Amino acid sequence: MREHEFTITLKEQWGEGIVSFEAGSELDLDVRLESVHEGILVTGSAEGEYVGVCGRCLIDIVRPVEVEFQELFAYPGEEETDFEVQDDHVDLETLVREAAVLALPFQPVCQPDCPGLDSKTGERLAVSTGTEQAAPIDPRWSALQQITDQDGMASSRAAEKEES
């Protein structure tokens, strides 16, 4: 058994969505290699930071991610496997890349309750403009809005009569 800790610098971008690991970013790896009857069992973890944009409000985000992985690198034989020991070495790049990219969020957000963008102005709703914005009314319900406006006027008139 052998344990190794090292840092790798990515030569190219990993990931194709709205977040990814950028080329030149670093991943910290902690790997444990164990010799077993069928091959070499690799267990480890990778830590790094992904960058991209929030899926709701489109601001830039940078978040840490940690992923664990485990895979058996089989000795060459009659059966074909995805990962094989080659000349007493194992190539961890494919294993770490797959684990790290699959750990990236599909819909990343800047904060868990990010409200996104205003549908009319395109401004971020998380930033307060100081004015209270009324929720848009569905045109199918606009006739009911007139009824509530009339009730509001009737109740204010009744209150005025009671005061006098």
Secondary structure, DSSP 8 states (H G I E B T S, - for coil): -EEEEEEEE-SS-B--SSEEB-TT-EEEEEEEEEEETTEEEEEEEEEEEEEEE-TTT--EEEEEEEEEEEEEEE-SSSS--SSB-BTTB---HHHHHHHHHHTS-SS--SSTT---B-TTT--BSSS--SS-------GGGHHHHHHHHHHHHHHHHHHHHHH-
